[in-house]
């Protein structure tokens, strides 16, 4: 998570609520603890933030750790299952190419299987937190194949 810091009128560093600092030097920014900040400052030492901002930052770090644990515990197994199914279906489609025409899938069945793979790639990209980025899903599937 990218954080911006600002100095209040007293000069005390605070966490700010914006993701990019305003271009106008006359514009004040609201800090996370409710004070107004005059200008952006470099990241201060953790102990230099105001007490409220320190508690908010600690809460942010705890939420990030919880989100990582949740992902590892709940989403990672789902992603692996989706990747396994993609690999299985692709292998089935590839092996079908070597079969004689009378034993191979019909064009409609092949098209249906390809559509299922496409749908699974979309589902995997959503589970990975990159909706619409099939390249991320492809990369995950390739990495999963290698492990």
C-alpha positions in Angstrom: 0.0 0.0 0.0 1.3 3.4 -1.0 1.0 6.1 1.7 1.3 9.8 1.5 2.2 12.0 4.4 1.5 15.6 5.1 2.5 18.2 7.7 -0.2 20.0 9.7 0.0 23.6 10.8 2.0 22.6 13.8 4.5 20.7 11.6 3.5 17.2 12.9 3.5 14.5 10.3 0.2 12.8 9.5 -1.2 10.1 7.1 -3.3 11.8 4.4 -6.5 10.5 2.7 -5.6 11.3 -0.9 -3.7 9.0 -3.3 -2.0 11.8 -5.1 -1.1 15.2 -3.7 -3.1 18.1 -5.3 -1.2 20.2 -7.9 -2.3 23.5 -6.3 0.0 24.6 -3.5 -3.0 26.5 -1.9 -5.2 23.4 -1.5 -5.3 21.8 1.9 -5.7 18.0 2.3 -7.6 16.2 5.1 -5.5 13.8 7.1 -6.7 10.5 8.2 -7.0 11.7 11.8 -9.2 14.7 10.7 -6.6 17.5 10.7 -5.7 19.7 7.7 -2.3 19.3 6.0 -0.5 22.1 4.2 2.0 20.2 2.1 3.4 16.7 1.4 6.4 15.5 3.3 8.7 12.5 2.9 7.9 9.4 5.0 8.6 10.1 8.6 9.9 7.7 11.2 7.0 5.7 12.6 7.2 7.3 16.0 6.9 10.8 14.6 3.4 10.4 13.3 0.6 11.8 15.6 -0.9 9.2 18.0 -4.1 8.8 16.0 -2.2 8.3 12.7 0.1 5.7 14.4 -2.9 3.7 15.5 -4.5 4.0 12.1 -1.3 2.8 10.4 -1.0 -0.1 12.9 -4.6 -1.0 12.0 -3.8 -0.8 8.3 -0.9 -3.2 8.7 -3.0 -5.6 10.7 -5.7 -5.6 8.0 -3.1 -6.2 5.3 -1.8 -9.2 7.2 -5.3 -10.5 7.7 -6.0 -10.1 4.0 -2.8 -12.0 3.1 -3.7 -14.9 5.5 -7.3 -15.0 4.1 -5.9 -15.2 0.6 -3.6 -18.0 1.4 -6.2 -19.9 3.3 -9.2 -19.4 1.1 -8.4 -18.1 -2.3 -5.2 -19.9 -3.1 -6.8 -23.4 -3.0 -9.6 -22.1 -5.4 -7.0 -20.6 -7.7 -5.1 -23.9 -7.8 -8.3 -25.9 -8.5 -9.2 -23.5 -11.4 -5.6 -23.8 -12.8 -5.7 -27.6 -12.5 -9.0 -27.7 -14.5 -7.6 -25.3 -17.2 -4.5 -27.6 -17.5 -6.7 -30.7 -17.7 -9.0 -29.3 -20.3 -6.2 -28.0 -22.4 -4.4 -31.4 -22.3 -7.7 -33.0 -23.4 -8.1 -30.6 -26.3 -4.4 -31.1 -27.4 -4.6 -34.9 -27.1 -7.8 -34.9 -29.2 -5.8 -33.4 -32.1 -3.8 -36.6 -32.5 -6.9 -38.8 -32.7 -8.4 -39.9 -36.0 -11.4 -37.9 -37.2 -14.0 -40.5 -36.3 -12.7 -40.6 -32.7 -12.1 -36.9 -32.2 -14.4 -34.4 -30.6 -17.0 -32.7 -32.9 -16.2 -29.1 -33.8 -19.1 -28.0 -31.6 -17.8 -30.0 -28.6 -14.3 -28.6 -29.2 -15.7 -25.1 -29.3 -17.6 -25.7 -26.1 -14.5 -26.9 -24.3 -12.5 -23.9 -25.6 -15.2 -21.6 -24.3 -15.1 -23.3 -20.9 -11.3 -22.8 -20.8 -11.8 -19.1 -21.6 -14.4 -18.8 -18.8 -12.1 -20.5 -16.3 -9.3 -18.0 -17.3 -11.7 -15.2 -16.6 -12.7 -16.7 -13.2 -9.1 -17.2 -12.3 -8.2 -13.6 -13.2 -11.0 -12.5 -10.9 -9.8 -14.8 -8.1 -6.3 -13.4 -8.5 -7.7 -9.9 -8.0 -7.0 -8.8 -11.6 -10.4 -8.9 -13.3 -10.2 -9.0 -17.1 -6.4 -9.6 -17.1 -6.2 -13.1 -18.7 -2.4 -12.7 -19.0 -2.2 -12.8 -15.2 -4.3 -16.0 -15.2 -2.2 -17.5 -18.0 1.0 -16.7 -16.0 -0.5 -18.2 -12.8 -1.5 -21.4 -14.7 2.0 -21.7 -16.3 3.6 -21.3 -12.9 1.2 -23.8 -11.4 2.1 -26.3 -14.2 5.8 -25.9 -13.3 5.4 -26.6 -9.6 
